[in-house]
Structure formats: C-alpha cells, structure tokens
C-alpha cells in the first residue's frame, strides 16, 4: 500500500515518471526469466465463458509462506502483482487478494481474450502454472430458406438452415412436427468463426400442410435456439359420398333415396358434378348442388353413381353402388301356436354390404317360411289320419256285436248275431 502511495504522489503533483517505475521494470524482467517449477503448490482451473460474459481467474496457494503471487496474460504481461494492477485494462478487476489466493475477474470477454493465463509464485525455486480461457460464441443468426413457398403433394422440396459466425462450429438438427429428420451439413470457417449450413430434402404430402419444420441449434453457448417454417401444400380433392335416406337401411323399390357428396381440397374444389357410370342418368333423378335425389326407386335405377370434384391440382371421385331390392312383403301368421320370427338387419355401411345383408336376410326368410308351412301341413295330415282310423275301428266293433245284447249265453249270442246262421253260411269258404 505504501508503494501505491509513492506511485500516486508525483502523479498528483504533476511530476515526471512514477518513482516505482524502475522497480516494476526490474520485477517484470525478473518474471520473464523465472524458470518454471513443478507448480505443486499452485492450484487453478480452466475457464470456459460465453462471449460478452465475465471470466474469473483464480490463483491459489495450497501451503502459503507469504510468497508473492502474480497473474500474467497470454503475452506474459503482468495483470496483477499482489493487489497492484500494472496493466492499463480496466476490464480486469481484483475480486480477492490474500497470502493464499489471487482472484481476478475479466468482464465483457471477447475472442481476443482467449488463451493461456499464468499464475506465478515467488518461492525457491519459483513456481508457475497456467489456466486456459476458452471463449464460446453463439450463432449470430439462424435462418431457414425454403425452395418453394407453396408445394404440391408428391413434390420434393429443399430447405436450408444457416447458423452464422459461431465458435465452435454448431450442430444443426431438423424436426418435422415432433419427428426428427436427417439433413446434410457443410461447415465454412472464416478467421476463427464457423458458419454451418444444413440441407434437408423433404417429399411432402397433403398431411404435411400446416406442419412446422424446425431448425434447432445444438451449441454449448446457447440453449433452445431454433427457428421454424410452416409448410404449405396444395393437394387434389378428397371426395366422400354419404347416404342421407334411408338412414342405414335397404334401398327398396318405391322408396326414396338421397345422397350427399362432400369434397375437401387445397384450394377448395370449385367444380362438383354427379354422373352414372357406364349409363345415362335416369330422367327422374334430381341433382341439386352436392345432393342427388331419387323420389321413387325402381329396378332400372340399379348401377354405380359417381361424384367428381376438381380444383387447380387435379380431379378425384367417389362411387356409390345402388341395388334396389323388392318392396317388403307381409306373410300371415300360422294358425298353430308355434310362431317363427324372422329379423331383417337394417344397418349397412355401403351399397355392397347392404346387398349381401339383404340376400342373406331374404334367404333366411324363405327358408323359415317353407319350414313353417311343412310343419303345419304335417300336423294337419296327422290329425286327419287319426280321426279316420278312430271312426273305422268303432264301426267294426259295432257290427260284430249286433244281436248279442239279448242272448242268454255265448252260443245264443253267436247264433243271434247279424245274419244268424244264414250269415254264417254266407261266410263259408270253399277250396278247390
């Protein structure tokens, strides 16, 4: 502290060179010729800092013996000698000074500050150890360049992401939505800075419309640095035909049919029309915009009806296969107590499914009706035969018993039977 007072006195009085200048020059010269020791009593750590931040350098003595500690820059200029700063760079500030530590901060670090800084301890023999300051520089700019602002489905487009002026070279990652993609990177070095450009080739579809493509930087100097572009993809229409009436039912003769056509695309379809495949459209068919109406179905309406929609990208269509079934018939219930119930399914997903379900339902109904008629006929036949046999059996017994009621004994009863002896004679048989 006395030395600092002597140094400041002449300057305050407007005198010449400071009184301690020859001593400082002598010390600097001595420092330049101090041989390196093993540094076993000195401790320090390397420093990594982002450009513009603060770097702190610490020179520590494990076993202090009150020896002098000083800190030198990469050019071996003395930054601090004990608690005195000969170097005229105000960015270096004393954080802590004691017999066991010299800690100095460097503010607003730049790439030019990178290098080795030396801690020296004036012991016998002198000791020296160095610490390395590494300066990280985040990318100055991050830009996505897309080859085509508006793409058509099926096209392959090129996207380029550029991270400029970073140190060290950055790593670029690509994402489409939440899915990571693989790009191809090129690195260019300008002086001590690196510019990285990554190229991504992407084949787009209609599902990619409105999906963000993200360029993300992986660099130790920065976190969550990313930029994105939203894809705009044009695609031809998607067409769907739905049956409004009958609702999930069979299309039967004499009943109405209403179909609706819906089309979605980019751009939105402007042309939509109905037609009948491989045949003329029936005259009684009414088409109103996206709707098709047949008020009274008949068998001549069977066929495939197509809805077509188009936009600037292309044309698409959807088909509806119509099969007209017979009108429902009512079968009178059988007179017996046995009841057969036939259930016809009414739910169909499309015209083909309805046709197959209807055929199966009709088959079941016919089989059930035939079985019921056969059973009923057999029951009637059995009743008639039973009544017939019962009547003839009673007659036989009655004729055999005629005249036997008033007989006194069995022989008389036989003689008094119808026809008596004469009948007996009539029943004689002659064998020749």
KEPA-740193 format. One line per field, with one value per residue (C-alpha): residue number from 1; residue in one letter; chain; x, y, z. Coordinates in nm, 3 decimals, m for minus. Example, Ala and Ser with C-alpha at 12.3 -4.5 7.8 and 13.67 -1.06 7.14 Angstrom:
REM residues 2
num	c(1; 2)
residuo	c(A; S)
cadena	c(A; A)
c1	c(1.230; 1.367)
c2	c(m0.450; m0.106)
c3	c(0.780; 0.714)
***
This chain:
REM residues 432
num	c(1; 2; 3; 4; 5; 6; 7; 8; 9; 10; 11; 12; 13; 14; 15; 16; 17; 18; 19; 20; 21; 22; 23; 24; 25; 26; 27; 28; 29; 30; 31; 32; 33; 34; 35; 36; 37; 38; 39; 40; 41; 42; 43; 44; 45; 46; 47; 48; 49; 50; 51; 52; 53; 54; 55; 56; 57; 58; 59; 60; 61; 62; 63; 64; 65; 66; 67; 68; 69; 70; 71; 72; 73; 74; 75; 76; 77; 78; 79; 80; 81; 82; 83; 84; 85; 86; 87; 88; 89; 90; 91; 92; 93; 94; 95; 96; 97; 98; 99; 100; 101; 102; 103; 104; 105; 106; 107; 108; 109; 110; 111; 112; 113; 114; 115; 116; 117; 118; 119; 120; 121; 122; 123; 124; 125; 126; 127; 128; 129; 130; 131; 132; 133; 134; 135; 136; 137; 138; 139; 140; 141; 142; 143; 144; 145; 146; 147; 148; 149; 150; 151; 152; 153; 154; 155; 156; 157; 158; 159; 160; 161; 162; 163; 164; 165; 166; 167; 168; 169; 170; 171; 172; 173; 174; 175; 176; 177; 178; 179; 180; 181; 182; 183; 184; 185; 186; 187; 188; 189; 190; 191; 192; 193; 194; 195; 196; 197; 198; 199; 200; 201; 202; 203; 204; 205; 206; 207; 208; 209; 210; 211; 212; 213; 214; 215; 216; 217; 218; 219; 220; 221; 222; 223; 224; 225; 226; 227; 228; 229; 230; 231; 232; 233; 234; 235; 236; 237; 238; 239; 240; 241; 242; 243; 244; 245; 246; 247; 248; 249; 250; 251; 252; 253; 254; 255; 256; 257; 258; 259; 260; 261; 262; 263; 264; 265; 266; 267; 268; 269; 270; 271; 272; 273; 274; 275; 276; 277; 278; 279; 280; 281; 282; 283; 284; 285; 286; 287; 288; 289; 290; 291; 292; 293; 294; 295; 296; 297; 298; 299; 300; 301; 302; 303; 304; 305; 306; 307; 308; 309; 310; 311; 312; 313; 314; 315; 316; 317; 318; 319; 320; 321; 322; 323; 324; 325; 326; 327; 328; 329; 330; 331; 332; 333; 334; 335; 336; 337; 338; 339; 340; 341; 342; 343; 344; 345; 346; 347; 348; 349; 350; 351; 352; 353; 354; 355; 356; 357; 358; 359; 360; 361; 362; 363; 364; 365; 366; 367; 368; 369; 370; 371; 372; 373; 374; 375; 376; 377; 378; 379; 380; 381; 382; 383; 384; 385; 386; 387; 388; 389; 390; 391; 392; 393; 394; 395; 396; 397; 398; 399; 400; 401; 402; 403; 404; 405; 406; 407; 408; 409; 410; 411; 412; 413; 414; 415; 416; 417; 418; 419; 420; 421; 422; 423; 424; 425; 426; 427; 428; 429; 430; 431; 432)
residuo	c(X; X; X; X; X; X; X; X; X; X; X; X; X; X; X; X; X; X; X; X; X; X; X; X; X; X; X; X; X; X; X; X; X; X; X; X; X; X; X; X; X; X; X; X; X; X; X; X; X; X; X; X; X; X; X; X; X; X; X; X; X; X; X; X; X; X; X; X; X; X; X; X; X; X; X; X; X; X; X; X; X; X; X; X; X; X; X; X; X; X; X; X; X; X; X; X; X; X; X; X; X; X; X; X; X; X; X; X; X; X; X; X; X; X; X; X; X; X; X; X; X; X; X; X; X; X; X; X; X; X; X; X; X; X; X; X; X; X; X; X; X; X; X; X; X; X; X; X; X; X; X; X; X; X; X; X; X; X; X; X; X; X; X; X; X; X; X; X; X; X; X; X; X; X; X; X; X; X; X; X; X; X; X; X; X; X; X; X; X; X; X; X; X; X; X; X; X; X; X; X; X; X; X; X; X; X; X; X; X; X; X; X; X; X; X; X; X; X; X; X; X; X; X; X; X; X; X; X; X; X; X; X; X; X; X; X; X; X; X; X; X; X; X; X; X; X; X; X; X; X; X; X; X; X; X; X; X; X; X; X; X; X; X; X; X; X; X; X; X; X; X; X; X; X; X; X; X; X; X; X; X; X; X; X; X; X; X; X; X; X; X; X; X; X; X; X; X; X; X; X; X; X; X; X; X; X; X; X; X; X; X; X; X; X; X; X; X; X; X; X; X; X; X; X; X; X; X; X; X; X; X; X; X; X; X; X; X; X; X; X; X; X; X; X; X; X; X; X; X; X; X; X; X; X; X; X; X; X; X; X; X; X; X; X; X; X; X; X; X; X; X; X; X; X; X; X; X; X; X; X; X; X; X; X; X; X; X; X; X; X; X; X; X; X; X; X; X; X; X; X; X; X; X; X; X; X; X; X; X; X; X; X; X; X; X; X; X; X; X; X; X; X; X; X; X; X; X; X; X; X; X; X)
cadena	c(A; A; A; A; A; A; A; A; A; A; A; A; A; A; A; A; A; A; A; A; A; A; A; A; A; A; A; A; A; A; A; A; A; A; A; A; A; A; A; A; A; A; A; A; A; A; A; A; A; A; A; A; A; A; A; A; A; A; A; A; A; A; A; A; A; A; A; A; A; A; A; A; A; A; A; A; A; A; A; A; A; A; A; A; A; A; A; A; A; A; A; A; A; A; A; A; A; A; A; A; A; A; A; A; A; A; A; A; A; A; A; A; A; A; A; A; A; A; A; A; A; A; A; A; A; A; A; A; A; A; A; A; A; A; A; A; A; A; A; A; A; A; A; A; A; A; A; A; A; A; A; A; A; A; A; A; A; A; A; A; A; A; A; A; A; A; A; A; A; A; A; A; A; A; A; A; A; A; A; A; A; A; A; A; A; A; A; A; A; A; A; A; A; A; A; A; A; A; A; A; A; A; A; A; A; A; A; A; A; A; A; A; A; A; A; A; A; A; A; A; A; A; A; A; A; A; A; A; A; A; A; A; A; A; A; A; A; A; A; A; A; A; A; A; A; A; A; A; A; A; A; A; A; A; A; A; A; A; A; A; A; A; A; A; A; A; A; A; A; A; A; A; A; A; A; A; A; A; A; A; A; A; A; A; A; A; A; A; A; A; A; A; A; A; A; A; A; A; A; A; A; A; A; A; A; A; A; A; A; A; A; A; A; A; A; A; A; A; A; A; A; A; A; A; A; A; A; A; A; A; A; A; A; A; A; A; A; A; A; A; A; A; A; A; A; A; A; A; A; A; A; A; A; A; A; A; A; A; A; A; A; A; A; A; A; A; A; A; A; A; A; A; A; A; A; A; A; A; A; A; A; A; A; A; A; A; A; A; A; A; A; A; A; A; A; A; A; A; A; A; A; A; A; A; A; A; A; A; A; A; A; A; A; A; A; A; A; A; A; A; A; A; A; A; A; A; A; A; A; A; A; A)
c1	c(0.000; 0.297; 0.426; 0.087; 0.110; 0.458; 0.341; 0.047; 0.229; 0.432; 0.145; m0.079; 0.182; 0.215; 0.572; 0.754; 0.763; 0.648; 0.910; 0.833; 0.868; 1.232; 1.131; 0.839; 1.057; 1.306; 1.035; 0.892; 1.233; 1.288; 0.948; 1.038; 1.347; 1.194; 1.220; 0.908; 0.875; 0.659; 0.368; 0.287; 0.195; m0.025; m0.381; m0.603; m0.878; m0.953; m1.230; m1.495; m1.703; m1.956; m1.856; m1.966; m1.984; m1.744; m1.448; m1.294; m0.933; m0.814; m0.455; m0.448; m0.162; m0.207; 0.063; 0.118; 0.454; 0.374; 0.540; 0.439; 0.163; 0.118; m0.103; 0.016; m0.179; m0.103; 0.156; 0.321; 0.231; 0.161; m0.207; m0.178; 0.126; m0.014; m0.304; m0.150; m0.257; 0.016; m0.178; m0.398; m0.707; m1.000; m1.185; m0.958; m1.080; m0.946; m1.202; m0.994; m0.636; m0.467; m0.148; m0.318; m0.524; m0.528; m0.867; m0.928; m1.237; m1.239; m1.561; m1.701; m1.488; m1.412; m1.249; m0.922; m0.904; m0.880; m0.551; m0.328; m0.300; m0.011; m0.007; 0.341; 0.457; 0.794; 0.931; 1.264; 1.258; 0.983; 0.661; 0.433; 0.106; m0.133; m0.509; m0.680; m0.969; m1.196; m1.446; m1.768; m1.954; m2.322; m2.453; m2.516; m2.817; m3.035; m3.233; m3.441; m3.457; m3.723; m3.700; m4.074; m4.312; m4.610; m4.558; m4.783; m4.834; m4.580; m4.311; m3.966; m3.865; m3.532; m3.487; m3.162; m3.086; m2.782; m2.617; m2.367; m2.044; m2.030; m1.741; m1.703; m1.896; m2.258; m2.465; m2.798; m3.093; m3.415; m3.767; m4.100; m4.356; m4.225; m4.034; m3.660; m3.524; m3.173; m3.006; m2.667; m2.438; m2.146; m1.902; m1.718; m1.450; m1.390; m1.095; m1.177; m1.554; m1.761; m2.073; m2.277; m2.542; m2.765; m2.971; m3.295; m3.476; m3.839; m4.112; m4.440; m4.794; m5.134; m5.081; m4.784; m4.993; m4.963; m4.698; m4.393; m4.041; m3.799; m3.427; m3.267; m2.913; m2.707; m2.427; m2.264; m2.307; m2.683; m2.993; m3.324; m3.215; m3.441; m3.641; m3.925; m4.125; m4.475; m4.527; m4.798; m4.901; m5.161; m5.350; m5.637; m5.982; m6.082; m6.437; m6.686; m7.044; m7.289; m7.648; m7.891; m8.207; m8.292; m8.078; m7.865; m8.147; m8.202; m8.284; m8.623; m8.839; m9.089; m8.895; m8.684; m8.302; m8.097; m7.716; m7.477; m7.128; m6.861; m6.523; m6.223; m5.900; m5.649; m5.759; m6.121; m6.289; m6.495; m6.637; m6.854; m7.087; m7.284; m7.284; m7.384; m7.100; m7.142; m7.500; m7.717; m7.850; m8.222; m8.453; m8.634; m8.309; m8.284; m7.934; m7.913; m7.559; m7.389; m7.715; m7.871; m8.238; m8.446; m8.801; m8.931; m8.675; m8.718; m8.502; m8.390; m8.205; m7.952; m7.594; m7.294; m7.334; m7.017; m6.945; m6.650; m6.473; m6.177; m5.950; m5.630; m5.425; m5.638; m5.959; m6.093; m6.415; m6.612; m6.862; m7.190; m7.325; m7.705; m7.901; m8.279; m8.449; m8.810; m9.062; m9.124; m9.399; m9.619; m9.668; m9.986; m9.906; m9.963; m10.280; m10.074; m9.937; m9.581; m9.455; m9.150; m8.992; m8.757; m8.542; m8.411; m8.097; m8.130; m7.774; m7.550; m7.218; m7.224; m7.426; m7.236; m7.267; m7.642; m7.680; m7.510; m7.702; m8.031; m7.965; m7.883; m8.197; m8.422; m8.276; m8.342; m8.698; m8.776; m8.628; m8.820; m9.148; m9.106; m9.028; m9.335; m9.566; m9.425; m9.469; m9.823; m9.917; m9.774; m9.974; m10.296; m10.230; m10.169; m10.496; m10.698; m10.546; m10.609; m10.976; m11.023; m10.871; m11.070; m11.403; m11.350; m11.234; m11.557; m11.773; m11.604; m11.672; m12.034; m12.120; m11.964; m12.177; m12.519; m12.774; m12.553; m12.709; m13.025; m12.853; m12.871; m12.534; m12.239; m12.369; m12.701; m12.520; m12.327; m12.640; m12.831; m12.553; m12.648; m12.735; m12.756; m12.694; m12.757; m12.472; m12.262; m12.340; m12.252; m11.907; m11.822; m11.522; m11.469; m11.132; m11.099)
c2	c(0.000; 0.229; 0.157; 0.257; 0.590; 0.661; 0.583; 0.820; 1.112; 1.251; 1.198; 1.404; 1.678; 1.679; 1.540; 1.308; 0.930; 0.741; 0.661; 0.289; 0.252; 0.129; m0.124; m0.252; m0.286; m0.480; m0.710; m0.769; m0.852; m1.091; m1.254; m1.311; m1.512; m1.709; m2.077; m2.295; m2.502; m2.813; m2.594; m2.838; m2.559; m2.368; m2.457; m2.314; m2.424; m2.372; m2.125; m2.152; m1.841; m1.714; m1.405; m1.093; m1.262; m1.246; m1.480; m1.530; m1.645; m1.782; m1.847; m2.035; m2.143; m2.471; m2.404; m2.033; m1.899; m1.533; m1.556; m1.308; m1.413; m1.254; m1.312; m1.273; m1.261; m1.477; m1.216; m1.258; m0.907; m0.870; m0.821; m0.818; m0.820; m0.898; m0.646; m0.399; m0.383; m0.253; m0.339; m0.049; m0.258; m0.166; m0.486; m0.669; m0.622; m0.760; m0.991; m1.126; m1.099; m1.276; m1.468; m1.783; m1.654; m1.401; m1.391; m1.159; m1.104; m1.016; m0.851; m0.834; m1.120; m1.135; m1.393; m1.195; m1.268; m1.643; m1.815; m1.918; m1.706; m1.775; m1.788; m1.737; m1.782; m1.639; m1.927; m2.102; m2.234; m2.019; m2.195; m2.137; m2.287; m2.178; m2.169; m2.160; m1.928; m2.062; m1.822; m1.957; m1.761; m1.848; m1.826; m1.469; m1.557; m1.859; m1.861; m2.120; m2.080; m2.286; m2.365; m2.328; m2.131; m2.337; m2.702; m2.961; m3.302; m3.554; m3.293; m3.298; m2.961; m2.834; m2.646; m2.487; m2.372; m2.149; m2.073; m1.790; m1.696; m1.939; m2.075; m2.372; m2.494; m2.560; m2.875; m2.834; m3.070; m3.090; m3.171; m3.202; m3.166; m3.400; m3.627; m3.574; m3.576; m3.608; m3.329; m3.280; m3.014; m2.813; m2.607; m2.294; m2.126; m1.752; m1.649; m1.800; m1.826; m2.101; m2.085; m2.405; m2.473; m2.781; m2.901; m3.103; m3.274; m3.340; m3.510; m3.352; m3.487; m3.344; m3.444; m3.202; m2.893; m2.655; m2.867; m2.674; m2.765; m2.673; m2.597; m2.637; m2.542; m2.766; m2.543; m2.514; m2.137; m2.132; m2.332; m2.366; m2.161; m2.257; m2.123; m2.274; m2.251; m2.382; m2.595; m2.501; m2.795; m2.796; m3.122; m3.250; m3.304; m3.582; m3.694; m3.884; m3.992; m4.045; m4.180; m3.945; m4.151; m4.424; m4.392; m4.710; m4.901; m5.106; m4.926; m5.077; m5.033; m4.749; m4.572; m4.252; m4.225; m3.917; m3.897; m3.616; m3.557; m3.383; m3.272; m3.117; m2.999; m2.716; m2.499; m2.580; m2.759; m2.530; m2.788; m3.077; m3.299; m3.628; m3.890; m4.252; m4.485; m4.670; m4.550; m4.242; m4.066; m4.154; m3.866; m3.880; m3.825; m3.475; m3.327; m3.015; m2.898; m3.172; m3.370; m3.644; m3.741; m4.028; m3.998; m4.337; m4.614; m4.893; m5.175; m4.968; m4.734; m5.007; m4.905; m4.701; m4.329; m4.117; m3.777; m3.592; m3.286; m3.089; m2.797; m2.644; m2.950; m3.231; m3.431; m3.701; m3.902; m4.133; m4.402; m4.528; m4.864; m4.874; m5.202; m5.173; m5.454; m5.575; m5.395; m5.567; m5.835; m5.935; m6.314; m6.404; m6.571; m6.955; m7.090; m7.309; m7.190; m7.212; m6.871; m6.817; m6.469; m6.351; m6.040; m5.843; m5.634; m5.265; m5.138; m5.111; m4.932; m4.915; m5.042; m5.370; m5.452; m5.376; m5.605; m5.902; m5.849; m5.827; m6.151; m6.333; m6.191; m6.293; m6.648; m6.687; m6.559; m6.802; m7.099; m7.010; m6.977; m7.311; m7.490; m7.340; m7.448; m7.805; m7.840; m7.706; m7.946; m8.245; m8.159; m8.131; m8.465; m8.641; m8.504; m8.619; m8.970; m9.008; m8.916; m9.156; m9.460; m9.392; m9.387; m9.718; m9.906; m9.823; m9.946; m10.286; m10.347; m10.236; m10.478; m10.770; m10.710; m10.680; m10.924; m11.020; m10.794; m11.015; m11.356; m11.588; m11.738; m11.714; m11.975; m11.796; m11.467; m11.607; m11.751; m11.423; m11.213; m11.020; m11.262; m11.561; m11.896; m11.757; m11.516; m11.799; m11.980; m11.677; m11.664; m12.018; m12.057; m12.326; m12.451; m12.639)
c3	c(0.000; 0.068; m0.279; m0.427; m0.228; m0.360; m0.711; m0.685; m0.514; m0.803; m1.044; m0.818; m0.804; m1.182; m1.165; m1.407; m1.418; m1.113; m0.852; m0.863; m1.243; m1.230; m0.962; m1.170; m1.479; m1.273; m1.142; m1.491; m1.624; m1.338; m1.402; m1.764; m1.667; m1.376; m1.467; m1.445; m1.135; m1.089; m0.970; m0.693; m0.452; m0.701; m0.799; m1.075; m1.316; m1.683; m1.762; m2.036; m2.091; m2.343; m2.537; m2.352; m2.011; m1.714; m1.671; m1.325; m1.289; m0.954; m0.850; m0.515; m0.291; m0.101; 0.161; 0.187; 0.303; 0.227; m0.114; m0.383; m0.626; m0.968; m1.274; m1.634; m1.964; m2.273; m2.383; m2.041; m1.935; m1.565; m1.494; m1.113; m0.890; m0.546; m0.530; m0.773; m1.143; m1.372; m1.691; m1.800; m1.886; m1.663; m1.758; m1.511; m1.156; m0.828; m0.667; m0.378; m0.260; 0.029; 0.101; m0.032; m0.328; m0.608; m0.782; m1.080; m1.298; m1.667; m1.790; m2.143; m2.265; m2.637; m2.861; m2.846; m2.471; m2.533; m2.441; m2.151; m1.834; m1.596; m1.217; m1.068; m0.711; m0.599; m0.400; m0.402; m0.667; m0.831; m0.936; m1.233; m1.357; m1.630; m1.684; m2.024; m2.108; m2.383; m2.536; m2.684; m2.950; m3.017; m3.374; m3.481; m3.692; m3.768; m4.093; m4.281; m4.657; m4.839; m5.209; m5.280; m5.064; m5.188; m5.283; m5.447; m5.285; m5.406; m5.475; m5.314; m5.177; m5.045; m4.717; m4.595; m4.242; m4.180; m3.845; m3.892; m3.709; m3.418; m3.217; m3.213; m3.518; m3.432; m3.491; m3.671; m3.614; m3.815; m3.696; m3.879; m3.605; m3.333; m3.572; m3.614; m3.970; m4.110; m4.304; m4.467; m4.316; m4.456; m4.243; m4.358; m4.149; m4.159; m3.946; m3.606; m3.670; m3.829; m4.050; m4.080; m4.345; m4.329; m4.626; m4.591; m4.881; m4.798; m5.003; m4.898; m4.888; m4.800; m4.436; m4.421; m4.492; m4.197; m4.022; m3.887; m3.999; m3.719; m3.741; m3.397; m3.294; m3.069; m2.929; m2.584; m2.580; m2.625; m2.533; m2.717; m3.017; m3.306; m3.596; m3.795; m4.115; m4.178; m4.487; m4.734; m4.952; m5.230; m5.293; m5.507; m5.354; m5.118; m5.208; m4.990; m5.068; m4.782; m4.779; m4.609; m4.669; m4.599; m4.290; m4.270; m4.442; m4.755; m5.077; m5.172; m5.476; m5.444; m5.167; m5.199; m5.198; m5.108; m5.144; m5.044; m5.184; m4.971; m5.114; m4.939; m5.101; m5.124; m5.288; m5.210; m5.505; m5.727; m5.969; m5.846; m6.055; m6.044; m6.319; m6.370; m6.463; m6.795; m6.842; m6.878; m6.573; m6.526; m6.611; m6.278; m6.085; m5.935; m5.879; m5.664; m5.597; m5.399; m5.344; m5.557; m5.506; m5.646; m5.514; m5.634; m5.675; m5.928; m6.063; m6.362; m6.123; m6.035; m6.112; m5.995; m5.928; m5.917; m5.763; m5.920; m5.776; m5.912; m5.825; m5.963; m5.859; m6.001; m6.005; m5.768; m5.736; m5.508; m5.619; m5.476; m5.596; m5.591; m5.574; m5.549; m5.354; m5.372; m5.151; m4.815; m4.811; m4.513; m4.450; m4.247; m3.916; m3.894; m3.718; m3.485; m3.158; m3.293; m3.401; m3.623; m3.609; m3.885; m3.822; m4.119; m4.040; m4.124; m4.081; m4.389; m4.434; m4.812; m5.105; m5.139; m4.770; m4.792; m5.092; m4.925; m4.599; m4.789; m4.980; m4.658; m4.492; m4.783; m4.784; m4.413; m4.452; m4.737; m4.551; m4.234; m4.426; m4.604; m4.278; m4.110; m4.397; m4.399; m4.022; m4.042; m4.328; m4.142; m3.829; m4.032; m4.204; m3.874; m3.733; m4.037; m4.037; m3.664; m3.699; m3.993; m3.817; m3.499; m3.691; m3.881; m3.575; m3.389; m3.679; m3.685; m3.321; m3.353; m3.638; m3.466; m3.155; m3.319; m3.158; m2.871; m2.614; m2.556; m2.572; m2.270; m2.329; m2.565; m2.813; m2.843; m2.890; m3.180; m3.337; m3.286; m3.442; m3.756; m4.029; m3.784; m3.938; m4.279; m4.234; m4.121; m4.438; m4.638; m4.482; m4.574; m4.795; m5.046; m5.150; m5.472)
***
